[in-house]
Amino acid sequence: MTERRYPRLAFVDLETTGGTAGADRITEVGIVQVDEQGVREWSSLVNPDMPIPEFIQSLTGISNEMVQHAPRFADLADEIGTRLADRVFIAHNARFDYGFLRSEFRRVGRDFHPPVLCTVRLSRRLYPEFERHNLDALVARHGLHVTERHRALGDAQLIWQFWKKIHEAHAADAIDEAIEKLLNRPVVLPQIEALHIDDMPDTPGIYLFYGEEDAPLFIGKADHLRRRVDAHFHAGRMSAREQQMMSQVRRVEWRATSGELGSQLLEARMIKRLQPAFNHIVPDEDVCAWRLVMRKGVLQPVLIMTDDLFFGVDPDLYGLFASRRKASDALRAIANAYRLCPRLLGIEKMRAGAGASCTAAATGKCQGACTGKESVDRHNQRVRDALQSMRLQPWPYPGAIAFRENADLHVIDSWSYLGPVRSEEEAVELLQKGRGRFDREVYHITRKWLSREVADIVEL
């Protein structure tokens, strides 16, 4: 039976000041020890040496006053270590609890690597017919007795009750099989110790995950680098794609920036340069837009690509699209929704026979511009109206600009990011090297920052 195969168990729950193990701290520990000698319970408040946010105080009932004179984790490390030694560490959403304890033990110079079992995963495996597996769902589903919800010992007791319930409802072999598979899946990736995440600054910047043979896996941005990267490794729940990515991480690199804008622009630039396997990438050469041109009095959309000299400054561009196919699909959808003539739009070729109507006219999806029932001028105006919501903002300056962010000037010209410099003189030198190509991500980032009243903009 499972109790015999795993005779020494520790059901653990923590309360903390927040959700990030690298930045937040423990405020309470609750442990239910189960072994041949019976069941023993232990808990203690912990002084986190930092304020507890108000919403967490209201959730847990643990106030700053309650922990003010409580022992610090360093004072409790021996006690907690002894109670968890040589036991299977069982917690609900175990990444969270194990990650916090591992970080706390590391701060006092101790290793902490018990076998870890997550009861969220165990519940999913044993009860796949249910969608929800949080602790409240388990309480309702299995009739667990609640003593103090959102307190460490009270929630540890609930996990112990759930353990007993599954042994009443399932054969021991089925539980053994589920546990074996879950125990063999690391809750925190084993290579994290070698990545030196604690050495990262908790400042704005970008981080880069590399795999075997230094293959780029993923690039992300963060306002707090160490906190964000640590959260990747201690996320409570990962998609299959995230698990696949994190299992491949062998090296982490980071680059601090002067602020939020710098991290956004640098992330966009590095994704295009390195093309990591787990980032969504739209190749520059595929990005396109519609340009409205007049041909023999008829306003028609013409597809242009971002290598067009005037892309980004032309006031009659509509898009953006990630491919020619998506651009064509969007135009057909607009023609259908606004009852525009596909022939005048250039979507449909002229059929033989003077005055022949387009195919959409037969179903009432064209107002008759192809046969003269609607004037061409009227149709032209409706084309502009239909596309108006998709209109690209033309570059609003006569030349390049720079966003001042702390010590950096981020130079941007016609929706192209040229790079960071430290002075206007350096910016001018950078501009002399030539303008870049229209960049879709830079377009979206820059537009948002242009709308901010606090943006410090220098025209160059």
Buried (B, 14 or more C-beta within 10 A) or exposed (E): EBBEEBEBBBBBBBBBBBBBBBBBBBBBBBBBBBBEEEEEEBBBBBBBEBEBEEEBBEEBEBBBEBBEEBBBBBEBBEBBBEBBEEBBBBBBBBBBBBBBBBBBBBEBEEEBEBBBBBBBBBBBBBBEEEEEBEBEBBBEBBEBEEEBBBBBBBBBBBBBBBBEBBBEEBEEEBBBEBBEEBBEEEBBBEBBBEBEBEEBEBBBBBBBBBBEEEBBBBBBBBBBBBBBBBBBBBBBEBEEEBBEBBBBBBBBBBBBBBBBBBBBBBBBBBBBEBEBBBBEEBEBEBBBBBBBEEEEEBBBBEBBBBEBEBBBBBEBBBBBBBEEEBBBEBBBEBBBEBBBBBBBBBBBEEEEEEEEBBBBBEEEBBBBBBBEEBEBEEBBEBBEEBBEEBBBEBBEBEEBBBBBBEEBBBBBBBBBBBBBBEEBEBBEEBBEEEBBBBBBBBBEBBEEBBEEEEBEEBEB
